[in-house]
Amino acid sequence: MKYALTYGLLSGLVIIATMLSGILLGGQDSFFSSMWFGYLVMLVALTFIFVGVKRYRDIEHGGVIKFKPALVMGLGIAGVAAVAYIVVWESYLALTDYRFMDDYVAGILRARQAEGASAAAIAQEAASLESMRISYGNPLYRIPITFLEIFPVGLLVALFSASLLRNPNLLPATR
């Protein structure tokens, strides 16, 4: 549990600090708040899963670990990172009076107007986005969606880490 908490919190804090910095410094229409940048940050920060599983393998298991215990530890780290991500995101939303989705919808509509979309197409998209905005206002919808933003990336990193680290010759423990 110590490894899951330590490395999961480190991972979650790196992700959310980087993403919030991008939003606060660059605005919601910048590269730093783009989906690609967000997932890249998640992937890099979730390398703490690999580090945490390796430390767990080396310290608690004498340098040898099977796939299943490595995967369970990796999933634990990913779960803690996801919970940290959710808690900080919800805090950010509360501190900004839940304006994120309003600003997001307005940004998309501005982009469609700049692209020269017809008024009918913009109105149709606005109706679709309004439905999404209303759904996002419900925490029972928003929190699972936020979890599903990060956890699949953590699952992939956990699978990759467990697959690699079950080999004791890969980055062997040094004593």
N, C-alpha and C positions, 0 to 999 in steps of 0.2 A: 504494500500500500504506500510505503514511503516513496518508492520510485515513481509510482503513478502520480502521486500528488506533486512531487518535486518537478518532474519533467513535464507533466501535463500543465501545471501552472506556468512554468517557464514558456512553454510553447504558446499557450493561450495569451499570455501577456505580450509576447513578441507580436503575435498576429494582430491583436486588437490595438496595441500602441502604434504599430505601423499604419494600420488602416485608418485609425482615427486621426493620426497626424496628417495623412494624405487628404482626408476630407476637410480637416480644419485649415490646413495650409494651402491646399490647392483648390478647394471647392468641390462640389459634387460633379462638375463637368470636366474635371481634370483626369489625366492618365492615372493618377494615384488613387482615384476612387473608382476606377474601371473594374469590371468583372475579372479581366485577365490579370491585372495587377493583384487583385485580392486573392485569387487562387494561387498565384505564384508565391505570394507572401505566406499563405497557408502551407504550401508544399515545403518551402524552405524552413519555416518555423516548426513544422511537424517532423523535421529531421531529429528533433529531440526524442522522438519515439525510438529511433535507431540507437541514439546515445543511451537512453534510459534502459532499453532492453539489453544492450551490450554491458552496461554497468551491472545490471541485475544478473546477467549470465556470468560475468567475471567474478563478482563479489559473493553473490549468494549461491551460485551453482558451480563454483570452482572452474569456470571457463568452458563449461559444457551445458547446453540446454537443448531440449527437444522442441519441436515446432509448436506444439500446443501451449506449453507454458510461456514460450516467447510471444506467441500470438495473444494470449490472455493479457500479458503485461502490456503489450503494445496497444491493445484495445482499451485497457485501463487508462493508459496515458492519453490516448485519443479522447476518451470519454471525459476526463478531467479538463483537457484543453477545450473541448466543446462546451462544457458547463461554464468555464471561465469566460469564454467568448460570449456566451449568452448573457451572463450576469453583467459584463461590462457593456455589451451592446444595449441591453435594457436600461442600464444606468444612463448611457449616452442619450437614448431616446427620451428618458424622463427629464434629463437636464436641458434638453432642447425643445421641451413641450411637444414631443412627438411630431415635429415638423418634417422629419426625414422623408416620409412618403409623399407629403405635399410638395416638397422641393423636388423630389424624384420625378413625380408625375409632371410638374411644370417644366422641368428640364427636357423630358422626352417630347412634350408637346412643342416646346420652343425649337427643338432639333427638327421635328417634322415640318414646322412652318419654314424654317431656314432651308430645308431641302426642297421646298416648293410644293408640298403635298396639298391636295385640294381641301377645301373647307369641309366637304363631306367626309373625306378620309380622316381628317383631324378630329371631327366630331365623333366618328365611329371609334377611333382609338381612345378618345377622351372618355367615352362611355365604358369601354373595356377597362381602362386604367382606373376609373372611379370605382368599379366593382373590386378591383385588386386593392385599392386604397382602403376601402371599407373593411375588407377581409383582414388586411394587415393591422388594422386598429384593434383587432381582437387578440389578446395575448395567447389564447388557446390555439389560434392559428399561427401567430407570429413566432412563438417560441419553438414549436416543432420545425417550422421552415428555417429558422436560424440554425437549429441543430443540424438539419439536413444540408446546410451550406458547407459545414466544416467536417462532419463526421465521416462522410464517404472518402474524403481525402485522407483522413486519419486511418481509416480501414485499409486503404491501399498501401499506405506507408507501413502499417503494422504487418500486413501480409508479406510485403517485400522484406521488411526487417527480420521477421521470423524465419522466412525462407533462407536468407543469407546467414543469419547468426546461429542457426542450428549446426553450421559447420564450425567446429572448434578451431580449425586452422585459419579461418578468416579473422584477421585482427586478433590473434591469440592474446589471452590474458598474460600480462607481465607481472612478475612478482619480484 
